[in-house]
Amino acid sequence: MSVDSDSATATDASSADELARQLGEAITETPEYRAFEETKEAVETSEEVQQRISDFEDLRQEFMLARQTGDATQEDLERVQDAQEHLHDHPVMADYLDAQDALETRFEALNELISEPLAVDFVGESGACCQD
């Protein structure tokens, strides 16, 4: 009697898929993810933060265009950096950035656990084609 290798492979793949779904669901229950979602919503609903984001993006876009044409100055760069600092200094945005950092740290720890039995860095290899 022979084992149908296609069937075994399909079963293995669906087990891995189901475990991945369960992992995703479990991640949504972590304190880090909940804090990230809450602070993200706060950023999205804060008119003041949204205005700071818009101001920063406008300055950054102007700077990028000036840089492409060779007209960017150190003063232009400093204005962009100041706008970014002004954005990041807002308490709602600062909370969001802290929550984002905590979630990234959690993801790195999960990546290490997933990668442990593999011969590769799970996230590093899966995203290699898309990294800058």
C-alpha positions as CSV (number, residue, x, y, z in Angstrom):
1,M,0.0,0.0,0.0
2,S,1.5,3.4,-1.0
3,V,0.8,6.8,0.6
4,D,-0.5,9.4,-1.8
5,S,2.2,12.0,-1.5
6,D,0.0,14.7,-3.1
7,S,-2.6,14.1,-0.5
8,A,0.0,14.2,2.3
9,T,1.4,17.4,1.0
10,A,-2.0,19.0,0.7
11,T,-2.8,18.0,4.3
12,D,0.6,19.4,5.5
13,A,-0.1,22.7,3.7
14,S,-3.6,23.0,5.1
15,S,-2.3,22.3,8.6
16,A,0.3,25.0,8.2
17,D,-2.3,27.3,6.8
18,E,-4.6,26.7,9.7
19,L,-1.8,27.2,12.2
20,A,-1.0,30.5,10.4
21,R,-4.6,31.6,10.7
22,Q,-4.6,30.7,14.4
23,L,-1.4,32.6,15.0
24,G,-2.9,35.7,13.3
25,E,-5.9,35.4,15.5
26,A,-3.8,34.9,18.6
27,I,-1.7,38.0,17.7
28,T,-4.9,40.1,17.6
29,E,-5.4,39.2,21.2
30,T,-2.0,40.3,22.5
31,P,-1.7,43.5,24.5
32,E,0.8,44.9,22.0
33,Y,-1.6,44.5,19.1
34,R,-4.6,45.9,21.0
35,A,-2.5,48.9,22.1
36,F,-1.4,49.4,18.5
37,E,-5.0,49.3,17.1
38,E,-6.2,51.7,19.9
39,T,-3.5,54.2,19.3
40,K,-3.8,53.9,15.5
41,E,-7.5,54.7,15.8
42,A,-6.6,57.7,18.1
43,V,-4.2,59.0,15.4
44,E,-6.8,58.5,12.7
45,T,-9.5,60.4,14.6
46,S,-7.4,63.3,16.0
47,E,-7.9,66.3,13.8
48,E,-4.7,67.9,15.2
49,V,-2.6,64.9,14.5
50,Q,-4.0,64.5,11.0
51,Q,-3.2,68.2,10.3
52,R,0.4,67.6,11.6
53,I,0.7,64.6,9.3
54,S,-0.6,66.6,6.4
55,D,1.8,69.5,7.1
56,F,4.7,67.0,7.4
57,E,3.8,65.2,4.2
58,D,3.5,68.5,2.3
59,L,6.9,69.7,3.4
60,R,8.5,66.3,2.7
61,Q,7.0,66.2,-0.8
62,E,8.3,69.7,-1.5
63,F,11.7,68.7,-0.2
64,M,11.8,65.5,-2.4
65,L,10.9,67.6,-5.4
66,A,13.6,70.2,-4.6
67,R,16.1,67.4,-4.1
68,Q,15.3,65.9,-7.5
69,T,15.9,69.2,-9.1
70,G,19.0,70.0,-7.1
71,D,17.4,72.9,-5.3
72,A,17.1,71.4,-1.8
73,T,19.0,73.2,0.9
74,Q,20.0,72.3,4.4
75,E,17.4,74.7,5.6
76,D,14.7,72.7,3.7
77,L,15.9,69.5,5.3
78,E,15.8,71.1,8.7
79,R,12.2,72.3,8.1
80,V,11.2,68.7,7.2
81,Q,12.9,67.4,10.3
82,D,11.3,70.0,12.5
83,A,7.9,69.1,11.1
84,Q,8.5,65.4,11.8
85,E,9.6,66.2,15.3
86,H,6.5,68.4,15.8
87,L,4.3,65.5,14.6
88,H,6.1,62.9,16.8
89,D,6.0,65.2,19.8
90,H,2.2,65.1,19.9
91,P,1.1,62.8,22.7
92,V,-1.3,60.8,20.6
93,M,1.3,60.2,17.9
94,A,4.0,59.5,20.5
95,D,1.7,56.8,22.0
96,Y,1.1,55.3,18.5
97,L,4.8,55.2,17.7
98,D,5.5,53.5,21.1
99,A,2.8,51.0,20.5
100,Q,4.2,50.4,17.0
101,D,7.6,49.8,18.4
102,A,6.2,47.3,21.0
103,L,4.3,45.4,18.3
104,E,7.4,45.2,16.1
105,T,9.4,43.9,19.0
106,R,6.7,41.3,19.6
107,F,6.8,40.3,15.9
108,E,10.6,39.9,16.1
109,A,10.2,37.6,19.0
110,L,7.5,35.5,17.2
111,N,9.7,35.4,14.1
112,E,12.6,34.0,16.2
113,L,10.2,31.3,17.6
114,I,9.0,30.4,14.1
115,S,12.5,30.5,12.6
116,E,14.0,28.3,15.3
117,P,13.1,25.0,13.7
118,L,13.7,26.3,10.1
119,A,17.0,26.7,8.3
120,V,16.1,30.3,7.5
121,D,14.8,33.5,9.0
122,F,11.1,33.1,8.4
123,V,10.2,36.8,8.0
124,G,13.6,37.8,6.5
125,E,13.3,35.1,3.8
126,S,9.6,35.5,3.1
127,G,10.0,39.3,2.6
128,A,13.4,39.3,0.9
129,C,11.9,40.1,-2.5
130,C,10.2,43.2,-1.2
131,Q,12.8,44.8,1.0
132,D,14.5,48.1,0.1
